[in-house]
Amino acid sequence: MNKPALAYLVSLILLGGAVVLGVTVGTVPISPAIIWNPSLDEAAANILWNIRMPRVVLAGLVGAALAIAGAAFQGLLKNPLADPYTLGVSSGAAVGAVMTLFFGISIPFLGLFTLPVISMIGALITMLTVMGFARLVDRSMKMETVILTGIIFSSFLGSIMSLMIALTGEELRQIIGWLLGSVSMRGWPYVQMVLPFVLIGSFVLWLYRRELNAMLFGEERAQHLGVDVKRSKMAILIGGSVLTGSAVAVSGTIGFVGLVVPHMTRLVWGSDHRHVLPLSFINGAALLIVCDLVARTIISPTELPIGVITAFIGAPVFAFIFFRQRRGGL
């Protein structure tokens, strides 16, 4: 068995195991047999299909979206520290979501999709602003400049969200729920809301997998290889923003998934984006399903915000990558 085939096999086994654990482990243990034969226990089947399964599917979609977006941003910037969270894109999407909740925005022809669309617009505007500001400060777009610019904009956007929270009344609990990150009690409507955007965003990035490979050698070299660099960059930024915005719209701000998963995928399986993108998608889904399982069971019956679990994993990995890169390891 060749290396890519082994990578997909291992990743799919991990995802399958995560899904089974996610739907069977909890306050009420459920036998895996219920998945295939709901008539064995109708009450357990009701919990499985109406509460746990939509939660697991939503966690998987959010994790997949953040991971593949992170893989694309890292490839585009040639920077293992780039991801939607560190670049401030998640904060931009969160501001869009909070503004929608705060002002009660509902666009008639969008209906249910108003929230993810405004989140995507916030994510894209933030991404373009961060990139433009970083290029203005440093034409060479060094890693430190881009990351620090992302942190600056995250802080600024965080202050905007804090202001809206300070001014809000009844919506306070709902807004804080978005900021902490959770896929609890969302149900199938949220899966239906985010699914088309995750598929579209992932497909856009997949279309540009070869361009991402070419841009690893630098923009000038990529142009010599026939890549339309400006169009490719814009398409990748839009695809990543669609994924980030839709994920934040249904789950709030969940950090470090887009940093940890692509980095580990490259470390184990190589840096070819033809495989990094789909493997990051699969492994991101598996990771967030497991993180959500830990968040809801570690101090049961109380639930932790899922962002707390991903931060515990992501912050040490971020520090490891940073110090390794500074020492010339990467």
Secondary structure in CASP SS format (residue, H / E / C, confidence):
PFRMAT SS
TARGET T0000
AUTHOR 0000-0000-0000
METHOD secondary structure of the structure
MODEL  1
M C 1.00
N C 1.00
K H 1.00
P H 1.00
A H 1.00
L H 1.00
A H 1.00
Y H 1.00
L H 1.00
V H 1.00
S H 1.00
L H 1.00
I H 1.00
L H 1.00
L H 1.00
G H 1.00
G H 1.00
A H 1.00
V H 1.00
V H 1.00
L H 1.00
G H 1.00
V H 1.00
T H 1.00
V C 1.00
G C 1.00
T C 1.00
V C 1.00
P C 1.00
I C 1.00
S C 1.00
P C 1.00
A H 1.00
I H 1.00
I H 1.00
W H 1.00
N C 1.00
P H 1.00
S H 1.00
L H 1.00
D C 1.00
E H 1.00
A H 1.00
A H 1.00
A H 1.00
N H 1.00
I H 1.00
L H 1.00
W H 1.00
N H 1.00
I H 1.00
R H 1.00
M H 1.00
P H 1.00
R H 1.00
V H 1.00
V H 1.00
L H 1.00
A H 1.00
G H 1.00
L H 1.00
V H 1.00
G H 1.00
A H 1.00
A H 1.00
L H 1.00
A H 1.00
I H 1.00
A H 1.00
G H 1.00
A H 1.00
A H 1.00
F H 1.00
Q H 1.00
G H 1.00
L H 1.00
L H 1.00
K C 1.00
N C 1.00
P C 1.00
L C 1.00
A C 1.00
D C 1.00
P C 1.00
Y C 1.00
T C 1.00
L C 1.00
G C 1.00
V H 1.00
S H 1.00
S H 1.00
G H 1.00
A H 1.00
A H 1.00
V H 1.00
G H 1.00
A H 1.00
V H 1.00
M H 1.00
T H 1.00
L H 1.00
F H 1.00
F H 1.00
G C 1.00
I C 1.00
S C 1.00
I C 1.00
P C 1.00
F C 1.00
L C 1.00
G H 1.00
L H 1.00
F H 1.00
T H 1.00
L H 1.00
P H 1.00
V H 1.00
I H 1.00
S H 1.00
M H 1.00
I H 1.00
G H 1.00
A H 1.00
L H 1.00
I H 1.00
T H 1.00
M H 1.00
L H 1.00
T H 1.00
V H 1.00
M H 1.00
G H 1.00
F H 1.00
A H 1.00
R H 1.00
L H 1.00
V H 1.00
D C 1.00
R C 1.00
S C 1.00
M C 1.00
K C 1.00
M H 1.00
E H 1.00
T H 1.00
V H 1.00
I H 1.00
L H 1.00
T H 1.00
G H 1.00
I H 1.00
I H 1.00
F H 1.00
S H 1.00
S H 1.00
F H 1.00
L H 1.00
G H 1.00
S H 1.00
I H 1.00
M H 1.00
S H 1.00
L H 1.00
M H 1.00
I H 1.00
A H 1.00
L H 1.00
T C 1.00
G C 1.00
E C 1.00
E C 1.00
L H 1.00
R H 1.00
Q H 1.00
I H 1.00
I H 1.00
G H 1.00
W H 1.00
L H 1.00
L H 1.00
G C 1.00
S C 1.00
V C 1.00
S C 1.00
M C 1.00
R C 1.00
G C 1.00
W H 1.00
P H 1.00
Y H 1.00
V H 1.00
Q H 1.00
M H 1.00
V H 1.00
L H 1.00
P H 1.00
F H 1.00
V H 1.00
L H 1.00
I H 1.00
G H 1.00
S H 1.00
F H 1.00
V H 1.00
L H 1.00
W H 1.00
L H 1.00
Y C 1.00
R H 1.00
R H 1.00
E H 1.00
L H 1.00
N H 1.00
A H 1.00
M H 1.00
L C 1.00
F C 1.00
G C 1.00
E H 1.00
E H 1.00
R H 1.00
A H 1.00
Q H 1.00
H H 1.00
L C 1.00
G C 1.00
V C 1.00
D C 1.00
V H 1.00
K H 1.00
R H 1.00
S H 1.00
K H 1.00
M H 1.00
A H 1.00
I H 1.00
L H 1.00
I H 1.00
G H 1.00
G H 1.00
S H 1.00
V H 1.00
L H 1.00
T H 1.00
G H 1.00
S H 1.00
A H 1.00
V H 1.00
A H 1.00
V H 1.00
S H 1.00
G C 1.00
T C 1.00
I C 1.00
G C 1.00
F C 1.00
V H 1.00
G H 1.00
L H 1.00
V H 1.00
V H 1.00
P H 1.00
H H 1.00
M H 1.00
T H 1.00
R H 1.00
L H 1.00
V H 1.00
W H 1.00
G C 1.00
S C 1.00
D C 1.00
H H 1.00
R H 1.00
H H 1.00
V H 1.00
L H 1.00
P H 1.00
L H 1.00
S H 1.00
F H 1.00
I H 1.00
N H 1.00
G H 1.00
A H 1.00
A H 1.00
L H 1.00
L H 1.00
I H 1.00
V H 1.00
C H 1.00
D H 1.00
L H 1.00
V H 1.00
A H 1.00
R H 1.00
T H 1.00
I C 1.00
I C 1.00
S C 1.00
P C 1.00
T C 1.00
E C 1.00
L C 1.00
P C 1.00
I H 1.00
G H 1.00
V H 1.00
I H 1.00
T H 1.00
A H 1.00
F H 1.00
I H 1.00
G H 1.00
A H 1.00
P H 1.00
V H 1.00
F H 1.00
A H 1.00
F H 1.00
I H 1.00
F H 1.00
F H 1.00
R H 1.00
Q H 1.00
R H 1.00
R C 1.00
G C 1.00
G C 1.00
L C 1.00
END
